[in-house]
């Protein structure tokens, strides 16, 4: 199970922006992965500072779409009790 946080952000004059995540994001998730997409043209976007204090910093562009995904912590009781069931392939007949 994972949570996904996404949105768009306008970078400042120095080509940087801080992306704020919900206050609970690090408490309920681990092993974050990020993806950045430049908006309006090519930009060498990168994660300037990894997730910490429920935020991360990106740099290298003018405007960007960001996505961060984190796996739920194994000790999260709600997540453990509400796992998504994988559907088995249906028989051809």
N, C-alpha and C positions, 0 to 999 in steps of 0.2 A: 504494500500500500504506500502511496506517496501523495504529497501535496504539491501543487504547481502554483506558482505565483508569476503573473506576467503583467506587462504594461508597456507604455511608451514613455520616453523621457527626453527632454530637450537638454543638451549639454551646454555648459556655460561658455564664456568667451575663451577660456583656456582648454576647452574640449573635454570637460569632465562633468560628471554628475554623480550624486549619491542616490541610490535606489533604496528607499525604505520598505521594509517588509513588515507584516503584522508582528506585534509585540510577542506573540507566542511561537513564532516560526522556528526559532532554534530550540525551544523547549520541547516541541513535538516532532522535530525532524532531525535527520543526520545525513551524512554523505551527500551534500548538495552538489548539483551539477547546474551549469549556467549556459545560456545561449544568447548571443547578441545578434541583432539584425540591423544594419544601417538603413535609414529611411531617407529617400531622396537622392541617393547616389552612393558610390563606393566610399567607404571610410574604414581605416584600419582599427576597428574597435577592439578593445581588450578589457579584461577584468583587472583594474588597477589595484584593487584591494578585495580579498576574498570575504565571504560573509562572516560578519562579526557584529555583535550588538544589534542583530536583526536588520542589518543593512549591508550593502556592498557598494563599491565605487567602480564606475566604468570610465574609460577615457578613449580618446582617439577619434572623435567625430563631432557632428552637429546635432543629430537627432537619432535616436535608436529605439528599437523594440527590445525588451529584455524578458527573459524567461529563466526562472530558477526553480528547480525541482529538488525535493528532499524526501528521502525514505522516512517513513514513520519510525520512531524509536521502538525497539522490540519490547520495552517495558510499558508501552502505551496500552493500557487495558482496553479502552474503547476500540482502538484499531485492531487489537488481537481478537476481540469478540465480533467484529464486523468486517472480516476479511471478504474481499471480492472472490466469488467462486468462479473458477475457470470452467467454461463450458466445454464439455467433451465433444469431439466431432460426432455428428449424427450418422447413423448407419445409412448407406445408400438406399436400402429398401425401406 
